[in-house]
């Protein structure tokens, strides 16, 4: 396929602007090749006065089904499109694309050819309203490298030692970890917030809004008061008409995507994750229900039936009715919900995961924070003898769709993410344990129901004496002892991913952050040893390239892939390490050669001269079993600033952007194979809208989270 780029004349020139338009290979006035459709398809050609429009989206939306349904495709190089396999309904169909504004919405039913007329944007500002949030976020001025470490005088926290650490706090440690920055709702000040004497005052009021107010205030305090000034300056410049560079239109494989959306949950709830299948076997639950996790917002599992287009809910329970709820505190009312307490959860379900029996496992609070005696000092429990734990905030549970029952598992360790190992015990490994990594032997638990005996946990012990086994150790704040090992003090796993070889990998938040390999050994926790690998640093505060991993995954070859706060996707291949992996020097910087960094496809931030980009991907997921169609072991970033999934294929990015509604932001995905014999129709990726602020999206207050299904067909007109 080819795509010509020509400079627009006419309206843009008359207004004193220049812009780029995308045109297909069919000349104006010439008919495109006919499009063959079935009775459940809508197809046609998108044109304007210049001819066909290549690489634009055609969107079909209906509310005729039990839940709102949207299907999106991309035009080919002749401006042709085909929306396949539409449920029987009346649809609103329209065109959206870069360099355009939305076309008129046309009513259509399947089985019809519907030719559409694109509408060229009158000026760059009008065109930019459809750009992803990350393009707008890239306009933010970042303090110069020479202004660090911060001082009280320059408004940057003295705890922030470098520009990179400042970026990490914004993109991975604060704002972006919950919602986008750069969408219309954040780059501008909503009128409902009130009137203010200055943009600085408006931003100072904004961060106090609703139940997230305490967290936002805390995030700004970590950065220092200068951050508010910079955000206010950003909004001022946007208000005066500054616009970012324009994104490229989809091309090549990107034009083959079919995106399907369903609404689920409710407008006051937000999703964190969804699950469609067993990570180890993507044919589990083929064609079945999709389940979600509502984190702090509400105590039910949202459920989608993607075949019948229906939604439902599974009410959640706790073992202890005194389990604390989400705090109702808010410094100031929300501009969207006023003083309503919209987050009310006790369970705080963060992450769901299918097992091989079709049960949905959850990281969920089931009781209060205080642990039972068998977790604590003086217990005979094998893990408590080595590292007692007094309190835990989130535990485990599972829902069995066959029995419709929920089973609670009160763990001594806290949980966050969870993933099953490929072992005989179907061990469920977890992250979020503070200073430990915890697991549950689900085979034992199923056989005995003994939650105490079935669980274990370990501190992360580095083999710094180099003898290849776990010994007595010194604490992180103690002087190294050449005869002893050392406990790692950087915190335990944020993400967790069991590898095919039996090792367990996890990411560590912070700056510069790290990834850790845990070898459980034959008798964990007594035999468990850890290795820590930090991104390469030129000195204590300056990264050589990428920094601060967040969500990570591992491929079938044991290579780790991680989303970095620097705007990179990183890979780490332990097989490339040249030096010793244990001993006194193996404390983080022992294998720079194992790291490779791939810049994510967005512009860089203003004032940042290093590699990377404005991207703030939350997670990396590896398509180990080729559920999308780009090949086994394809790493895919969540692309939270790009508003689309970012797949790395053969060293090049394939951007699967969600153009409608603006504001796509997910924290996880998984891939399922429903029918191996059905080609592209029988497989695909599943994700959900994970922002804590779905009301920030294009469709505003009342918007619910959505389930997204990404499929990749062999060409843009495949049925």
C-alpha positions in Angstrom: 0.0 0.0 0.0 1.2 3.5 -0.7 0.2 6.8 0.8 1.0 10.2 -0.7 1.4 13.3 1.4 0.6 16.7 -0.2 0.5 20.2 1.2 -3.0 21.5 1.5 -3.9 24.7 -0.2 -7.1 26.7 0.0 -8.6 27.2 3.5 -5.4 26.5 5.5 -3.3 28.9 3.3 -5.9 31.6 3.4 -5.8 31.4 7.2 -2.0 31.5 7.2 -1.4 27.9 8.2 0.3 24.9 6.7 -0.8 21.4 7.2 -0.3 17.9 5.8 -3.1 15.9 4.3 -3.2 12.2 3.6 -4.4 11.0 0.2 -5.0 7.6 -1.3 -3.6 6.3 -4.5 -6.8 6.7 -6.5 -7.0 10.1 -8.2 -9.9 12.4 -7.6 -13.0 11.5 -9.6 -11.7 8.0 -10.3 -13.8 5.1 -8.9 -12.2 2.8 -6.4 -12.4 -0.9 -6.9 -15.8 -2.3 -5.9 -16.2 -3.6 -2.3 -17.8 -7.0 -1.8 -20.0 -7.1 1.4 -22.1 -9.7 3.2 -25.5 -9.1 4.7 -23.9 -8.4 8.1 -21.3 -5.9 6.8 -21.3 -2.2 6.0 -18.8 -1.0 3.4 -18.0 1.9 1.2 -15.5 4.5 0.2 -14.4 7.7 2.1 -13.7 10.7 -0.2 -13.6 14.4 -0.2 -12.9 17.0 -2.9 -9.3 15.8 -3.2 -10.2 12.1 -3.7 -10.1 9.1 -1.4 -9.0 9.4 2.2 -6.6 6.7 3.2 -5.8 5.7 6.8 -8.9 7.2 8.4 -11.2 5.5 10.8 -14.8 4.6 10.1 -16.9 4.3 13.2 -20.2 2.5 13.6 -22.1 2.9 16.9 -25.5 1.6 18.1 -27.5 1.6 21.2 -30.1 -0.9 19.8 -28.3 -3.8 21.6 -28.6 -4.5 25.3 -25.4 -2.5 25.8 -23.8 0.2 23.7 -21.8 -1.3 20.8 -19.1 0.3 18.6 -17.0 -1.2 15.8 -14.1 0.7 14.2 -12.0 0.0 11.1 -9.5 1.9 9.0 -9.7 2.8 5.3 -7.2 1.3 2.8 -5.0 3.2 0.3 -8.1 3.7 -2.0 -10.2 5.1 0.9 -12.3 1.9 1.1 -13.6 0.4 4.3 -15.4 -2.7 5.4 -17.1 -3.0 8.8 -17.5 -6.8 9.2 -19.9 -9.0 11.1 -22.2 -6.4 12.6 -25.1 -7.5 14.8 -28.5 -6.6 13.4 -29.1 -3.0 14.4 -29.3 0.6 13.1 -25.9 2.3 13.3 -24.6 5.8 13.2 -21.6 5.7 10.9 -19.0 8.5 10.5 -15.4 9.3 9.6 -12.7 10.5 11.9 -9.0 11.1 10.9 -6.0 13.3 11.4 -6.3 16.4 9.3 -10.1 16.1 9.4 -13.0 16.9 11.7 -15.8 14.4 12.2 -18.1 13.9 9.3 -21.9 13.9 9.6 -23.2 10.7 11.2 -25.1 8.7 8.7 -27.8 6.1 9.8 -27.1 2.7 8.2 -28.0 -0.9 8.6 -25.8 -4.0 7.7 -25.9 -5.2 4.1 -25.5 -1.8 2.6 -22.8 0.2 0.7 -22.5 3.5 2.5 -20.1 6.0 0.9 -19.0 8.7 3.3 -17.7 12.3 2.7 -14.8 13.4 4.9 -14.6 16.9 6.2 -11.2 18.7 6.1 -10.3 20.6 9.3 -10.4 24.4 8.8 -7.1 25.0 10.7 -4.5 23.2 12.8 -6.3 24.0 16.1 -9.5 22.3 14.8 -7.6 19.3 13.6 -5.7 18.9 16.9 -8.8 18.3 18.9 -8.7 14.7 17.8 -5.0 14.1 18.7 -4.1 11.6 21.5 -3.5 13.0 24.9 0.2 12.3 24.7 0.7 14.8 21.9 -0.8 17.5 24.0 1.1 16.4 27.1 4.4 16.7 25.1 3.9 20.5 25.2 4.5 20.6 29.0 7.8 22.3 29.9 9.9 20.2 32.1 12.5 21.8 34.4 16.0 21.8 32.9 18.6 19.3 34.0 20.6 22.1 35.6 17.8 22.9 38.0 18.3 19.6 39.9 18.6 18.5 42.6 15.7 20.7 43.7 15.9 23.5 46.2 13.3 25.3 48.2 14.2 28.4 46.2 13.3 26.9 42.8 10.1 25.2 43.8 11.4 21.7 43.1 11.4 19.3 46.0 15.0 18.7 47.3 14.1 14.9 47.2 14.0 15.1 43.4 17.6 14.7 42.4 17.4 14.8 38.6 15.1 15.6 35.6 14.6 11.9 35.0 13.4 11.4 38.6 11.0 14.4 38.1 9.6 12.7 35.0 9.3 9.4 36.8 7.2 11.0 39.5 4.8 12.5 37.0 4.5 9.6 34.6 4.8 6.5 36.8 4.6 7.6 40.4 1.7 10.1 40.2 -0.7 11.6 37.8 -0.3 9.2 34.8 -0.7 6.1 37.1 -4.4 7.0 37.5 -5.5 8.9 34.4 -4.3 10.8 31.4 -2.7 14.2 31.2 -3.3 16.0 27.9 -6.9 15.0 27.2 -9.3 18.0 26.9 -10.5 17.6 30.5 -6.9 18.0 31.9 -5.2 20.4 29.4 -8.1 22.8 29.9 -10.0 23.9 33.1 -13.6 22.7 33.0 -16.1 25.5 33.6 -17.8 23.5 36.3 -14.6 23.9 38.4 -15.3 27.6 38.8 -13.8 30.9 37.9 -10.3 31.8 39.1 -8.0 34.9 39.0 -5.2 32.9 37.4 -4.5 29.5 35.9 -2.2 28.8 38.9 -5.2 29.2 41.2 -7.3 27.0 39.0 -4.8 24.2 39.1 -4.4 24.6 42.9 -8.1 24.1 43.2 -8.3 21.3 40.7 -5.9 18.9 42.6 -8.1 19.1 45.7 -11.2 17.7 43.8 -13.1 14.6 45.0 -11.8 11.5 46.8 -8.6 11.5 44.7 -7.8 15.0 46.1 -5.5 13.7 48.9 -3.5 11.7 46.5 -3.2 14.5 44.0 -2.1 16.9 46.7 0.5 14.4 47.9 1.8 13.9 44.3 2.3 17.7 43.8 4.0 17.9 47.2 6.5 15.2 46.1 7.3 17.3 43.0 7.3 20.7 44.7 5.2 23.8 44.0 7.0 24.5 40.7 4.9 21.7 39.2 1.7 23.6 39.6 3.3 26.6 37.9 4.3 24.4 35.0 0.9 22.8 34.6 -0.7 26.3 34.7 1.7 27.6 32.0 0.8 24.5 29.9 -2.9 25.2 30.1 -2.3 28.9 29.5 -0.5 28.2 26.2 -3.1 25.7 25.1 -5.8 28.3 25.8 -3.9 30.8 23.6 -3.9 28.3 20.7 -0.7 26.4 20.9 -1.0 22.9 19.3 1.2 19.9 19.2 2.6 18.3 16.0 0.2 16.1 14.1 0.3 12.3 14.5 0.8 10.0 11.5 -2.2 8.2 10.2 -2.4 4.4 10.4 -0.5 2.6 7.7 0.5 -0.9 6.8 -0.6 -3.4 9.4 -2.2 -0.7 11.4 -5.0 -0.5 8.8 -5.9 -4.1 9.3 -7.3 -3.6 12.8 -10.9 -4.2 13.8 -11.8 -2.7 17.2 -15.0 -3.6 19.0 -16.3 -1.9 22.1 -19.0 -2.7 24.6 -20.1 -0.5 27.6 -20.0 -2.1 31.0 -20.0 -1.3 34.8 -21.6 2.1 35.7 -20.6 5.8 35.3 -19.4 6.2 38.9 -17.2 3.1 38.9 -13.8 2.7 37.2 -12.0 -0.4 36.1 -8.5 -1.5 36.7 -8.2 -4.7 34.7 -10.2 -7.3 32.8 -9.6 -11.0 32.2 -10.7 -13.3 29.4 -8.7 -16.5 29.7 -5.9 -18.4 31.5 -2.5 -16.7 30.8 -1.0 -20.2 30.3 -3.6 -21.5 27.9 -5.4 -18.9 25.8 -8.1 -21.3 24.7 -9.5 -21.5 28.2 -13.0 -19.9 28.4 -13.2 -19.7 24.6 -16.1 -17.5 23.6 -16.9 -17.0 27.2 -17.6 -14.1 29.6 -15.2 -11.3 30.3 -14.7 -10.3 33.9 -13.4 -7.0 35.3 -12.0 -5.5 38.5 -13.3 -2.2 40.0 -10.4 -1.6 42.5 -11.4 1.2 44.9 -14.7 2.1 43.3 -17.3 -0.6 43.9 -17.8 -4.2 45.1 -18.9 -6.2 42.2 -17.3 -7.9 39.2 -18.6 -6.4 35.9 -19.3 -9.1 33.4 -19.6 -8.9 29.6 -21.1 -11.6 27.3 -19.5 -10.5 24.0 -21.7 -13.0 22.1 -25.1 -11.8 23.3 -23.9 -8.2 24.0 -25.2 -8.2 27.5 -23.7 -7.1 30.8 -24.2 -8.3 34.4 -22.6 -8.1 37.8 -21.2 -10.6 40.4 -21.6 -9.1 43.9 -18.5 -9.4 46.0 -18.3 -10.3 49.7 -15.8 -10.0 52.5 -15.2 -12.4 55.4 -15.1 -9.6 58.0 -17.9 -7.0 57.7 -15.6 -4.5 59.4 -13.2 -4.6 56.4 -12.5 -0.9 55.7 -14.0 1.0 52.8 -12.4 3.4 50.5 -11.9 6.7 52.3 -14.7 9.2 51.6 -12.5 12.2 52.4 -12.3 14.9 49.8 -10.6 18.3 50.3 -13.0 19.9 47.8 -16.0 18.7 45.8 -15.6 17.2 42.4 -16.5 19.3 39.4 -18.3 16.2 38.1 -19.9 14.6 41.1 -20.0 17.4 43.7 -19.7 16.0 47.2 -21.1 12.6 46.3 -19.0 9.7 47.6 -18.6 7.7 44.4 -15.9 5.2 45.6 -17.2 2.8 48.3 -15.3 -0.4 47.9 -14.2 -2.8 50.7 -12.8 -5.5 48.4 -10.5 -3.2 46.4 -10.1 -5.8 43.7 -7.1 -4.9 41.6 -6.3 -7.8 39.3 -8.3 -10.8 38.0 -6.8 -14.0 36.5 -8.4 -17.2 35.2 -7.1 -20.6 36.3 -7.3 -23.8 34.3 -10.6 -24.7 35.9 -12.3 -21.6 34.6 -12.3 -19.9 38.0 -11.6 -16.2 38.3 -8.9 -15.4 40.9 -8.8 -11.9 42.4 -6.5 -9.8 44.5 -9.1 -8.7 47.0 -9.3 -7.5 50.6 -11.3 -10.0 52.6 -10.7 -8.8 56.2 -9.1 -5.9 58.1 -5.4 -5.1 58.2 -4.3 -7.0 61.3 -2.9 -10.5 60.6 -3.7 -13.6 62.6 -1.0 -15.0 64.9 0.3 -17.6 62.4 1.6 -14.7 60.3 3.5 -13.0 63.1 6.6 -13.2 65.2 6.7 -16.4 67.2 4.7 -18.4 64.7 5.9 -21.9 63.6 4.7 -21.2 60.0 7.8 -21.7 57.7 7.6 -18.3 56.2 6.7 -16.4 59.4 9.8 -18.0 61.1 12.0 -16.3 58.5 10.1 -13.1 58.0 7.0 -12.4 60.1 4.3 -10.0 58.9 2.0 -8.2 61.2 -0.4 -6.6 58.7 -1.7 -7.0 55.2 -4.1 -4.8 53.2 -5.3 -6.9 50.3 -5.6 -10.7 50.0 -7.0 -13.3 47.6 -10.3 -14.7 46.5 -11.8 -16.5 43.6 -15.2 -16.7 41.9 -16.4 -20.0 40.4 -18.8 -19.4 37.5 -20.0 -23.0 37.8 -21.1 -22.8 41.4 -21.6 -19.0 41.5 -19.7 -18.9 44.8 -16.9 -16.7 46.1 -14.1 -18.2 48.2 -11.9 -16.0 50.4 -8.3 -16.7 51.1 -6.8 -14.4 53.8 -3.1 -14.1 53.1 -0.5 -12.8 55.5 1.1 -10.9 52.7 -0.5 -8.1 50.8 -1.3 -8.6 47.1 -1.5 -6.4 44.0 -1.1 -8.4 40.7 -1.2 -12.1 40.4 -0.2 -14.7 37.9 -0.1 -18.5 37.8 3.1 -20.5 37.3 3.4 -23.4 34.9 4.0 -26.0 37.6 2.3 -29.0 39.1 1.0 -27.1 42.1 -0.6 -24.3 39.9 1.2 -21.9 42.2 -0.4 -18.4 42.2 2.4 -15.8 42.6 1.5 -12.3 43.7 3.1 -8.8 43.9 2.4 -6.0 46.3 3.7 -7.7 49.4 5.8 -4.8 50.6 9.1 -6.4 51.5 8.1 -9.9 50.5 6.8 -11.9 47.5 3.9 -14.2 48.3 2.4 -17.3 46.7 -0.5 -19.7 47.2 -0.2 -23.4 46.3 -3.7 -23.7 44.8 -3.5 -27.4 44.4 -3.0 -27.8 48.1 -5.7 -25.3 48.9 -8.2 -27.1 46.7 -7.4 -30.4 48.4 -7.3 -29.2 52.0 -8.9 -25.8 52.2 -6.1 -24.9 54.6 -5.2 -21.3 53.7 -2.4 -21.1 56.2 -0.5 -24.2 55.1 -1.1 -23.4 51.4 0.5 -20.0 51.4 4.1 -18.8 51.7 6.2 -15.8 51.2 9.9 -14.8 51.1 12.0 -11.7 51.5 14.3 -10.9 48.6 17.8 -12.1 49.5 20.8 -11.4 47.3 23.6 -13.9 47.2 26.2 -11.2 47.9 28.7 -13.7 49.5 28.6 -15.5 46.2 28.4 -19.1 47.4 25.3 -20.0 45.4 23.0 -20.6 48.4 20.9 -18.7 50.8 22.6 -17.9 54.1 22.2 -15.6 57.0 21.9 -12.0 55.7 22.4 -8.4 56.7 19.6 -5.8 56.4 19.6 -3.2 53.7 20.8 -0.5 56.1 23.6 -2.5 57.6 27.2 -2.6 56.6 27.9 -5.4 54.1 29.4 -8.6 55.5 31.4 -10.7 53.1 30.4 -13.9 54.9 26.7 -13.1 54.6 24.0 -12.4 52.0 22.0 -9.1 51.8 18.3 -8.5 52.0 17.2 -6.3 49.1 15.6 -3.1 50.5 14.2 -1.5 47.4 10.7 -3.0 47.9 9.2 -6.1 46.5 7.4 -6.7 43.3 5.0 -4.3 41.6 4.3 -6.6 38.7 4.8 -10.3 38.8 5.5 -12.8 35.9 6.5 -16.5 36.3 8.8 -17.6 33.6 8.7 -21.0 31.8 12.0 -22.0 33.5 10.4 -21.8 37.0 11.9 -18.4 38.0 9.6 -15.6 39.0 10.3 -12.1 37.7 9.0 -8.8 39.0 9.4 -5.1 38.6 10.3 -2.6 41.3 8.9 1.0 41.2 10.9 4.1 41.9 14.0 5.7 40.5 15.9 4.2 38.7 13.7 1.2 39.5 14.7 -2.4 38.9 13.6 -5.8 37.7 14.2 -8.8 39.9 14.6 -12.5 39.2 13.5 -14.8 42.1 14.6 -18.4 42.0 12.4 -20.2 44.6 14.7 -23.2 44.8 13.5 -26.6 45.9 12.2 -25.6 49.3 11.0 -22.0 49.4 11.3 -19.8 51.4 14.4 -21.3 52.8 16.0 -21.7 49.4 14.7 -18.6 47.6 17.4 -16.3 46.2 17.0 -13.1 44.2 18.9 -11.2 41.6 18.3 -7.5 41.0 19.0 -5.7 37.7 18.7 -1.9 37.5 18.6 0.1 34.2 22.1 1.3 33.4 23.2 4.5 35.1 26.1 6.8 34.3 26.1 8.0 38.0 23.8 7.8 40.9 21.2 10.2 39.5 21.7 10.0 35.7 20.3 7.2 33.6 22.3 6.1 30.6 19.0 5.8 28.7 15.7 4.4 29.9 14.6 4.4 33.6 11.9 3.3 36.0 10.0 0.2 34.9 6.4 -0.2 35.8 4.3 -3.1 34.5 6.3 -6.0 32.9 6.0 -9.4 31.4 8.2 -12.2 30.2 8.3 -14.1 26.9 8.8 -17.8 26.3 12.6 -17.3 25.9 12.9 -15.8 29.4 13.3 -12.2 28.1 11.7 -9.5 30.3 9.8 -6.7 28.6 8.9 -3.6 30.7 7.2 -0.2 30.2 9.6 2.6 31.3 8.7 6.0 32.7 11.3 7.4 30.3 9.0 6.7 27.3 10.7 3.5 26.3 9.8 -0.2 26.1 12.8 -2.0 27.6 13.9 -5.6 27.1 16.2 -7.4 29.5 17.9 -10.6 28.4 19.8 -12.3 31.3 21.5 -14.6 28.8 23.6 -11.6 27.6 25.1 -10.9 31.0 28.9 -11.1 30.9 29.8 -10.7 34.6 29.0 -12.7 37.7 25.3 -12.7 38.6 26.0 -13.1 42.3 28.7 -11.9 44.7 29.4 -8.5 46.4 29.1 -6.5 43.1 25.9 -8.0 41.9 23.6 -5.4 43.5 21.9 -3.9 40.5 24.4 -2.5 37.9 26.1 -5.8 37.1 24.5 -6.3 33.6 24.1 -3.2 31.5 24.6 -5.3 28.4 21.3 -7.2 29.1 19.2 -4.0 28.5 17.8 -2.8 25.2 15.5 0.3 24.9 13.0 1.1 22.2 11.6 4.7 22.1 7.8 4.7 22.2 6.2 6.6 19.2 5.3 10.0 20.7 7.1 13.4 20.7 9.5 14.1 23.5 8.6 16.5 26.3 9.6 20.2 26.1 13.0 20.7 27.7 14.0 17.0 27.6 16.9 16.3 25.4 17.5 12.6 26.0 16.0 9.6 24.2 12.5 8.5 25.1 9.2 10.2 24.6 6.1 11.7 26.3 4.6 8.2 26.5 3.6 6.9 29.9 2.7 3.2 29.3 1.4 1.6 32.4 2.1 -2.0 31.5 3.8 -4.3 29.0 2.1 -7.6 28.1 3.7 -10.2 26.0 1.6 -12.1 23.4 3.4 -15.4 24.1 1.0 -17.5 22.0 0.2 -15.2 19.1 -3.4 -14.4 20.0 -3.3 -11.2 18.0 -1.6 -12.3 14.8 1.7 -10.4 14.9 3.7 -13.5 16.0 4.5 -15.3 19.2 6.3 -13.4 21.9 5.3 -10.0 20.6 5.6 -7.4 23.4 2.7 -4.9 23.6 2.7 -1.7 25.6 -0.6 -0.2 27.0 0.2 3.1 25.2 -1.7 5.2 27.8 -0.6 8.5 26.2 -0.9 7.2 22.6 -4.5 6.1 23.3 -3.8 2.8 21.7 -1.9 -0.5 22.1 1.8 -0.3 21.0 3.1 -3.6 19.6 6.8 -4.0 18.7 7.1 -6.2 15.7 10.6 -6.8 14.2 11.9 -3.6 15.9 9.1 -1.4 14.5 6.0 -0.1 16.2 2.5 -1.1 15.2 0.1 1.4 16.7 -3.4 0.1 17.3 -5.0 3.4 18.2 -8.6 3.8 19.6 -9.9 7.0 18.0 -13.3 7.0 19.7 -14.2 7.9 22.3 -11.0 10.0 22.8 -9.3 9.0 26.1 -8.5 5.3 25.7 -6.4 4.3 28.7 -5.9 0.7 29.8 -3.7 -0.9 32.4 -3.7 -4.5 31.2 -4.7 -6.7 28.3 -4.9 -10.4 27.6 -5.2 -12.5 24.5 -7.7 -15.3 23.8 -8.1 -17.8 21.1 -11.8 -18.6 20.7 -11.5 -20.8 17.5 -8.2 -21.7 16.0 -9.9 -22.7 12.7 -11.6 -19.3 12.3 -8.5 -17.3 11.3 -8.4 -13.7 12.5 -12.0 -13.9 13.6 -11.2 -16.6 16.2 -8.6 -14.7 18.1 -7.8 -11.2 19.5 -6.8 -9.1 22.5 -9.1 -7.9 25.2 -8.6 -4.7 27.3 -10.8 -2.3 29.2 -10.9 1.4 30.0 -8.9 1.7 33.2 -8.8 5.4 33.9 -10.1 6.4 37.3 -11.8 9.3 35.5 -14.0 7.9 32.7 -15.9 11.2 32.8 -12.7 12.8 31.4 -13.2 11.0 28.2 -14.7 12.6 25.1 -18.3 11.6 25.9 -18.1 13.3 29.4 -20.0 12.6 32.6 -22.1 9.5 32.3 -19.4 7.6 30.3 -18.9 4.1 31.6 -15.8 2.0 31.3 -15.7 -0.2 28.1 -14.4 -3.6 27.0 -12.2 -3.4 23.9 -11.5 -6.3 21.5 -8.6 -5.8 19.1 -8.4 -8.1 16.1 -6.0 -8.0 13.2 -7.3 -9.2 9.8 -5.1 -9.9 6.8 -6.1 -6.7 5.0 -8.4 -3.7 5.5 -11.3 -5.3 3.5 -11.2 -8.8 4.9 -14.6 -10.2 6.0 
